[in-house]
Amino acid sequence: MKESFSGKTNRGEPAGYRSLWDLSGSINVNHGSFGATPRVILEKQARLGADINSNREAFIWSGVHEKVTAARAGVAAFIGADTEDTVFVDNATEGFNTVIRSLPLGPGDEVLLTDHIYANFPAPLAYLAKRQGFEVRTVAVPYPPQSPEQIKKSVLSAVTGKTKLAIIDHISSATAVIFPVKEIVAALNECGIDTFVDGAHAPGQVPLNMKDIGAAYYTGNHHKWLCAPWSSAFLHVRKDRQEDIMPVVASGWAKPENPFAERFAWQGTRDFTARLCVPDTISYMASLHPAGWPGIMKRNHDLAVRTRDFLCAELKMQKPCPEDMFGSMFTLPLGPLEFPEEKERPGNLYSIFEKKYDHRAYAAQFNGQHMLRVSCHLYNDEKDYERLPDVVCRMMKDHRSVSSNPSGALRSRL
Ligand SMILES: Cc1ncc(COP(=O)(O)O)c(C=O)c1O
């Protein structure tokens, strides 16, 4: 391994981050898919669960709402929002469904998507479009992007007189690109078009301020880059758009005349522990870096930049996009690859990587090609990426598609 990369292991930072997570199996360079929660927080969640389960009635009847509201306030403070505009959902998928199922979209209306949209979101939208008679229009946003301005222009070029809602990633899934959401939202607002921002990857990867972004709707996961336990995310709805928004799972509090956040206060009996752990997760993680969350974000971004540069040099590839267009994860286009195993069982790439190459690299699909997506969080350091060039080369040899034509320089490594 080249000294220039592994020799630089995050000098000057507190040692031993890795030991704060219980991570079994091979090295995890795919934090972005499912996140990972530090041991201290999982222990706290387990204690909280045991406490609740020792007297469930006491938990429900004496203070569950106050506790959940306090946790919501902790989330709101972190994302630059008012508590009454911020509700808990289980995940970004629920945040997305809550909004698209609530809006009175119908014949003559158009919903605008980009081709970077999370792969599972077009299906529920297509179902609603068919049922309610609205149109879905998808605009291509170039990958690799050259500038935030180019992304904004692509989105705006697809607006029509019928566009009612635009669905825009903050940080896209398969391509890991940071979209200039504030600028896109402002431009769409001027055209009278509301935006739903899919910020599944944003909390903990980039600073957030809901008031500054100004989107009608924004959802973000807590379990990815914030490292909270699974089943916690937020949905933020701007005050002037709250009237229509109802929970997808509705109970007695979901009365249209109730304030927005109250409609979400009871959705049936559930496990509240993940939600209740979010403020502690935010402060615990912040305590791990001398500069708190801004320090974590910078540290992870810097590691991502160094790792990308190392991989590009080793694989003889061009750096695909400017450094400020990705956060703590980045992608490299690998061209079309063939994974028959994936066709048999979608999502099977994980087991291919882990079993065949003993590595948890992640290959996402975008517009007919595979993208290597690499994540960098506190528990990672340079050593975790040392084997990646060899893994990628082996994988590309083993799974090269007949139609693939890797760039000249990369071809010479295969
Ligand atoms: C951009 C994006 N949106 C939404 C989701 C869905 O997140 P969840 O499974 O937590 O609902 C993901 C998942 O990785 C994602 O990458």
The ligand as an SDF file (V2000), in Angstrom:
LIG
                    3D

 16 16  0  0  0  0  0  0  0  0999 V2000
  -31.8890    9.0080   -0.9990 C   0  0  0  0  0  0  0  0  0  0  0  0
  -32.6550    8.0030   -0.1920 C   0  0  0  0  0  0  0  0  0  0  0  0
  -33.9470    8.2420    0.0780 N   0  0  0  0  0  0  0  0  0  0  0  0
  -34.6710    7.4040    0.8130 C   0  0  0  0  0  0  0  0  0  0  0  0
  -34.1370    6.2470    1.3170 C   0  0  0  0  0  0  0  0  0  0  0  0
  -34.9970    5.3220    2.1140 C   0  0  0  0  0  0  0  0  0  0  0  0
  -34.6030    5.3210    3.4360 O   0  0  0  0  0  0  0  0  0  0  0  0
  -35.3900    4.4060    4.4750 P   0  0  0  0  0  0  0  0  0  0  0  0
  -35.1660    2.9960    4.0750 O   0  0  0  0  0  0  0  0  0  0  0  0
  -34.7900    4.7290    5.7780 O   0  0  0  0  0  0  0  0  0  0  0  0
  -36.8180    4.7940    4.3880 O   0  0  0  0  0  0  0  0  0  0  0  0
  -32.8070    5.9340    1.0520 C   0  0  0  0  0  0  0  0  0  0  0  0
  -32.2000    4.7000    1.5850 C   0  0  0  0  0  0  0  0  0  0  0  0
  -31.0600    4.4290    1.4960 O   0  0  0  0  0  0  0  0  0  0  0  0
  -32.0470    6.8340    0.2720 C   0  0  0  0  0  0  0  0  0  0  0  0
  -30.7690    6.5620   -0.0460 O   0  0  0  0  0  0  0  0  0  0  0  0
  1  2  1  0
  2  3  1  0
  2 15  2  0
  3  4  2  0
  4  5  1  0
  5  6  1  0
  5 12  2  0
  6  7  1  0
  7  8  1  0
  8  9  2  0
  8 10  1  0
  8 11  1  0
 12 13  1  0
 12 15  1  0
 13 14  2  0
 15 16  1  0
M  END
$$$$
